[in-house]
Amino acid sequence: MRVELRIKEALEQRNLTQKAIAEMTDIRPAAISQLARGYVERLNLDHIQRIAVALKIEDINELITIVKDEKE
């Protein structure tokens, strides 16, 4: 299994830029960029929580999806 981040999609749905969410959450723009591209080795749950609060997300599945690999 793997985790897919849907930060980019959540921002696009709300017409927000990465810069705007970085300012709203006080998360470094570089960290937001990595999350939006899905390039993270370790998922910082504090960042996900701050993004969810800023975007008023009630269902975490809007930001994170667990996908079963084809090999499993």
Residue pairs with C-beta under 8 A, 6 or more apart in sequence:
1 66
1 67
1 68
1 69
1 72
2 66
2 67
2 69
3 43
3 64
3 65
3 66
3 67
4 38
4 64
4 65
4 66
4 67
5 35
5 36
5 38
5 40
5 43
5 63
5 64
6 62
6 63
6 64
6 65
7 32
7 35
7 36
7 38
7 51
7 63
8 36
8 37
8 38
10 51
10 55
10 57
10 62
10 63
11 17
11 18
11 21
11 36
11 55
14 55
16 55
18 29
18 32
18 33
18 36
19 29
21 27
21 32
21 51
21 54
21 55
22 28
22 29
22 31
22 32
24 54
25 32
25 47
25 50
25 51
25 53
25 54
26 50
27 47
27 50
27 51
31 44
31 47
34 40
35 47
35 51
48 60
48 63
48 64
51 57
51 63
52 60
52 63
57 63
